[in-house]
């Protein structure tokens, strides 16, 4: 059988963190709109996520009226009204960015409209995240790509052609990217996690591949890492008893610390993939027999 020589996979540098094979899994705490428009709660979430070991804190940056298509999407109008209640002023958002930076936190965001892309860029967003339902929004993708910063995009609901088209647009702009496998259901039952898609994405793309997990709890992230994920994103909260937004299935600071620990364990258990005698095999090595 002819030997296969794997292509050297690309890495993506986001701030001080290198995402890709041979580097620790990057862990993203997705704050989203779990703050429900409460400025004090948002600051508490930022502090807790940073202190609990997240490599990145991720915001959502938007103008409520432009976040959903209220004409083609019959659910859009209700969602616009909902996220309008949770929207901060730009001055409040700027204060949150400054607060995160004062802690030494690395921050990027998911922008949902052109004005929010410009604002987040002015705030120094280290990268941009494209939500799964926006990867077919070519106008938004071009706006994001024009900033020249790394892009992380989720591919829930997308077929292979849509994922490839998104990746090609970013490549045409010379923008490095990370693809996150995800299943767009909130919350997601573990049995629907489809972690083999991580393998499939790694086979087709030589960029870093990660996983955005919407299951409750901490079980799936280390399994995703074992499947080849270079980045893990989890929705984060300090108020899991709240039923609004994603709070009720998001991880807590204690959960985040557990995920960081179990992922680092998993990385050490996975080894480096090289073959040959290990030190722990020294005793049994003498039992090998060489015959013709």
C-alpha positions as CSV (number, residue, x, y, z in Angstrom):
1,X,0.0,0.0,0.0
2,X,1.4,3.4,-0.9
3,X,2.0,5.6,2.1
4,X,0.0,8.7,2.4
5,X,1.9,11.9,3.4
6,X,-0.4,14.3,5.2
7,X,-0.4,17.9,4.1
8,X,0.9,20.3,6.7
9,X,-2.2,21.9,8.1
10,X,-2.4,25.7,8.4
11,X,-2.7,27.4,11.7
12,X,-4.5,30.7,12.5
13,X,-3.1,33.3,14.8
14,X,-5.7,35.2,16.8
15,X,-4.1,37.7,19.1
16,X,-1.5,35.8,21.2
17,X,-3.1,32.4,20.6
18,X,-2.2,30.1,17.7
19,X,-5.1,27.8,16.7
20,X,-4.3,24.5,15.0
21,X,-2.7,21.2,15.3
22,X,0.2,21.0,17.8
23,X,-1.2,23.9,19.9
24,X,-3.5,23.8,22.9
25,X,-7.2,23.8,22.0
26,X,-8.5,27.3,22.1
27,X,-11.5,27.7,24.4
28,X,-14.1,30.4,23.6
29,X,-16.7,31.5,26.1
30,X,-19.6,32.8,24.1
31,X,-21.4,35.5,26.2
32,X,-23.8,36.3,23.4
33,X,-26.9,38.0,24.8
34,X,-27.1,36.0,28.0
35,X,-26.7,39.3,29.9
36,X,-30.2,40.2,28.7
37,X,-29.2,43.8,28.4
38,X,-28.1,44.1,32.1
39,X,-24.8,46.0,32.0
40,X,-23.6,44.9,35.5
41,X,-24.4,41.3,34.6
42,X,-22.4,41.6,31.4
43,X,-19.4,42.8,33.4
44,X,-19.8,39.9,35.8
45,X,-19.9,37.4,32.9
46,X,-16.7,38.9,31.4
47,X,-14.8,38.7,34.7
48,X,-16.0,35.2,35.4
49,X,-15.2,33.8,32.0
50,X,-11.8,35.3,32.0
51,X,-11.0,34.1,35.6
52,X,-12.3,30.6,34.7
53,X,-9.8,30.0,32.0
54,X,-11.4,31.0,28.7
55,X,-8.8,31.8,26.0
56,X,-11.3,34.1,24.3
57,X,-14.4,35.9,25.3
58,X,-16.9,36.4,22.5
59,X,-19.6,39.1,22.2
60,X,-22.4,39.6,19.8
61,X,-22.5,43.0,18.2
62,X,-25.6,44.1,16.3
63,X,-28.3,46.6,15.5
64,X,-31.5,44.9,16.4
65,X,-33.5,46.1,13.4
66,X,-30.8,44.7,11.0
67,X,-30.2,41.4,12.7
68,X,-32.9,39.3,11.0
69,X,-34.7,39.3,7.7
70,X,-38.2,40.2,8.8
71,X,-39.6,39.8,5.3
72,X,-38.4,36.4,4.2
73,X,-38.3,35.0,7.8
74,X,-41.7,34.7,9.5
75,X,-40.0,34.4,12.9
76,X,-37.7,37.4,12.3
77,X,-40.0,40.1,13.6
78,X,-40.4,38.5,17.0
79,X,-36.7,37.9,17.3
80,X,-35.9,41.5,16.4
81,X,-38.2,42.7,19.2
82,X,-36.5,40.2,21.6
83,X,-32.9,41.2,20.9
84,X,-33.8,44.9,20.9
85,X,-34.6,44.6,24.6
86,X,-31.1,43.1,25.2
87,X,-29.1,45.6,23.0
88,X,-26.6,47.9,24.6
89,X,-25.9,51.4,23.4
90,X,-22.6,51.8,21.5
91,X,-21.2,53.6,24.6
92,X,-22.1,50.7,26.8
93,X,-20.6,48.2,24.4
94,X,-17.4,50.3,24.2
95,X,-17.2,50.3,28.0
96,X,-17.5,46.5,28.0
97,X,-14.7,46.1,25.5
98,X,-12.5,48.4,27.6
99,X,-13.4,46.5,30.8
100,X,-12.5,43.1,29.2
101,X,-9.2,44.6,28.0
102,X,-8.5,45.9,31.5
103,X,-8.6,42.3,32.7
104,X,-6.3,41.1,30.0
105,X,-9.0,39.2,28.2
106,X,-8.8,38.4,24.5
107,X,-12.1,39.4,22.8
108,X,-13.7,39.0,19.5
109,X,-17.3,39.2,18.4
110,X,-20.1,38.0,16.0
111,X,-21.3,41.1,14.1
112,X,-24.6,40.9,12.3
113,X,-24.6,44.0,10.1
114,X,-22.2,46.3,8.3
115,X,-22.3,49.1,11.0
116,X,-21.5,46.5,13.7
117,X,-18.5,45.2,11.7
118,X,-17.1,48.7,11.6
119,X,-17.8,49.3,15.3
120,X,-16.2,46.0,16.4
121,X,-13.2,46.7,14.2
122,X,-12.8,50.1,15.9
123,X,-13.0,48.3,19.2
124,X,-10.1,46.1,18.2
125,X,-11.9,42.8,17.8
126,X,-9.1,40.3,17.4
127,X,-11.2,38.3,14.9
128,X,-14.8,38.0,13.6
129,X,-17.2,35.1,14.2
130,X,-19.8,34.4,11.5
131,X,-22.9,32.7,12.9
132,X,-24.1,29.6,11.2
133,X,-27.1,31.2,9.7
134,X,-25.0,34.0,8.2
135,X,-22.5,32.0,6.1
136,X,-24.8,32.4,3.1
137,X,-25.0,36.2,3.7
138,X,-22.3,37.1,1.1
139,X,-22.7,40.8,1.7
140,X,-21.9,40.4,5.4
141,X,-19.1,38.0,4.6
142,X,-17.5,40.5,2.2
143,X,-17.8,43.3,4.7
144,X,-16.1,41.2,7.4
145,X,-13.4,39.9,5.1
146,X,-12.6,43.5,4.0
147,X,-11.2,44.1,7.5
148,X,-8.5,41.5,6.9
149,X,-8.8,39.9,10.3
150,X,-9.1,36.1,11.1
151,X,-12.6,34.7,10.7
152,X,-14.2,31.9,12.7
153,X,-17.3,30.6,11.0
154,X,-19.9,28.0,12.1
155,X,-21.3,25.7,9.5
156,X,-24.5,24.4,11.2
157,X,-27.3,23.7,8.6
158,X,-24.8,24.1,5.7
159,X,-24.1,21.7,3.0
160,X,-20.6,21.1,1.6
161,X,-21.0,23.5,-1.3
162,X,-22.1,26.3,1.1
163,X,-19.2,25.7,3.4
164,X,-16.8,25.6,0.5
165,X,-18.2,28.8,-1.0
166,X,-17.8,30.6,2.3
167,X,-14.2,29.4,2.7
168,X,-13.4,30.4,-0.9
169,X,-14.7,33.9,-0.4
170,X,-12.4,34.3,2.6
171,X,-9.5,32.9,0.8
172,X,-10.1,35.3,-2.1
173,X,-9.7,38.1,0.4
174,X,-6.6,36.6,1.9
175,X,-8.3,36.1,5.2
176,X,-7.3,33.1,7.5
177,X,-10.2,31.2,8.9
178,X,-11.3,28.5,11.4
179,X,-14.3,26.3,10.6
180,X,-16.5,25.3,13.5
181,X,-18.6,22.2,13.2
182,X,-21.9,22.8,14.9
183,X,-25.5,21.6,15.0
184,X,-27.9,24.6,15.0
185,X,-30.3,23.5,17.7
186,X,-30.6,25.3,21.1
187,X,-30.2,23.3,23.3
188,X,-28.9,20.2,21.5
189,X,-29.3,16.7,22.6
190,X,-26.0,14.9,22.9
191,X,-27.1,12.1,20.5
192,X,-27.3,14.7,17.7
193,X,-23.8,16.0,18.1
194,X,-22.5,14.5,14.8
195,X,-18.9,14.7,15.9
196,X,-17.7,12.7,12.9
197,X,-18.3,15.8,10.9
198,X,-15.1,17.1,12.5
199,X,-13.2,14.3,10.7
200,X,-15.0,15.2,7.5
201,X,-14.1,18.9,7.7
202,X,-10.4,18.0,8.5
203,X,-10.3,15.8,5.5
204,X,-11.6,18.5,3.1
205,X,-10.0,21.6,4.5
206,X,-6.5,22.2,5.7
207,X,-7.5,25.0,8.1
208,X,-8.1,24.6,11.8
209,X,-11.4,22.9,12.6
210,X,-13.3,23.3,15.8
211,X,-16.6,22.6,17.5
212,X,-19.3,25.0,18.8
213,X,-21.2,22.9,21.3
214,X,-24.8,23.6,22.2
215,X,-25.4,20.6,24.5
216,X,-26.0,21.2,28.2
217,X,-23.1,20.3,30.5
218,X,-19.4,19.5,29.9
219,X,-19.3,16.0,28.3
220,X,-19.0,16.8,24.6
221,X,-16.0,19.2,24.4
222,X,-13.3,16.7,25.3
223,X,-14.8,14.2,22.9
224,X,-14.7,16.9,20.2
225,X,-11.0,17.5,21.0
226,X,-10.4,13.7,20.6
227,X,-12.1,13.9,17.3
228,X,-9.7,16.6,16.1
229,X,-11.1,19.9,17.2
230,X,-8.7,22.8,17.5
231,X,-11.2,25.2,19.1
232,X,-14.1,24.7,21.4
233,X,-16.9,27.3,21.8
234,X,-19.5,27.1,24.6
235,X,-22.2,29.5,25.6
236,X,-21.4,30.9,29.0
237,X,-23.5,32.4,31.8
238,X,-23.3,33.3,35.5
239,X,-27.1,33.0,35.8
240,X,-28.2,29.5,34.6
241,X,-31.6,29.7,36.3
242,X,-32.7,32.4,33.9
243,X,-34.9,30.9,31.1
244,X,-34.3,33.7,28.6
245,X,-31.8,33.6,25.7
246,X,-29.3,30.7,26.1
247,X,-28.8,30.9,29.9
248,X,-30.5,27.7,30.8
249,X,-28.2,25.4,28.7
250,X,-25.0,27.5,29.0
251,X,-22.0,26.5,31.1
252,X,-21.2,28.2,34.4
253,X,-17.8,29.3,35.6
254,X,-17.4,25.9,37.4
255,X,-18.3,24.1,34.2
256,X,-15.8,26.2,32.2
257,X,-13.0,25.3,34.7
258,X,-13.9,21.6,34.3
259,X,-13.9,21.8,30.6
260,X,-10.5,23.5,30.6
261,X,-9.1,20.7,32.8
262,X,-10.6,17.8,30.9
263,X,-9.5,19.2,27.6
264,X,-5.9,19.6,28.8
265,X,-6.1,16.0,30.1
266,X,-7.5,14.8,26.8
267,X,-4.7,16.5,24.9
268,X,-2.1,14.8,27.0
269,X,-3.7,11.4,26.6
270,X,-3.9,11.8,22.8
271,X,-0.2,11.9,22.5
272,X,1.7,13.0,19.4
273,X,0.7,10.3,17.0
274,X,4.3,9.0,16.4
275,X,5.2,5.3,16.5
276,X,8.0,3.4,18.2
277,X,8.7,2.0,21.6
278,X,7.5,4.2,24.5
279,X,9.4,4.3,27.8
280,X,6.4,2.7,29.5
281,X,6.8,-0.3,27.2
282,X,10.4,-1.0,28.3
283,X,9.6,-4.1,30.4
284,X,7.6,-5.9,27.7
285,X,10.1,-5.0,24.9
286,X,12.3,-8.0,25.7
287,X,9.4,-10.4,25.0
288,X,9.4,-9.5,21.3
289,X,10.5,-12.3,19.0
290,X,12.1,-11.8,15.6
291,X,11.7,-14.7,13.2
292,X,11.9,-15.3,9.5
